[in-house]
């Protein structure tokens, strides 16, 4: 089936303290849904777990018909009680960069669930700061990588170490 034309990305928290993405999927299926309502879930350790196939509408945000227009991304946890963990924030920013590029979505169309007009919700929670994600997206746009300097001293000093260092630098560009 052909991928949908996505125009937005909607960020959620699961609103509970589920153990992992599998528990969220099991809960959603227990409601009679065909699969989890989100297209991606981000676990506490930053692992990104694919959810509902992108060829299908989501089941995450009725307001503004975002189930049909917005890719749903949920972080595991209740951000009314605590902030997302740093690995979740980093993974979310990386996933957003990739999705923006792959689907041609403008960065301004990345919204917290509560920012969708007509959505009467606190999601993604009071400790989730959309402006933090926007700052991360602006500071390192898709296609750029953090500059990592290879530690040549940890390699045996020979022709091989210089070659490896060059390859690492070239890979990071």
Buried (B, 14 or more C-beta within 10 A) or exposed (E): EEEBEBBBBBBBBBBEEBEBBEBBBEBBEEEEEEBBBBBBBBBBEBBBBEBBEBEBBBBBBEBBEBBBBBBBBBBBBBBBEEBBBEBBBBBBBBBBBEBBEEBEBEBEBBBBBBBBEEBEBBBBBEBBBBEBBBEBBEEBEBEEEEEEEBEEEEBEEEEEBEEEBEEBEEEEE
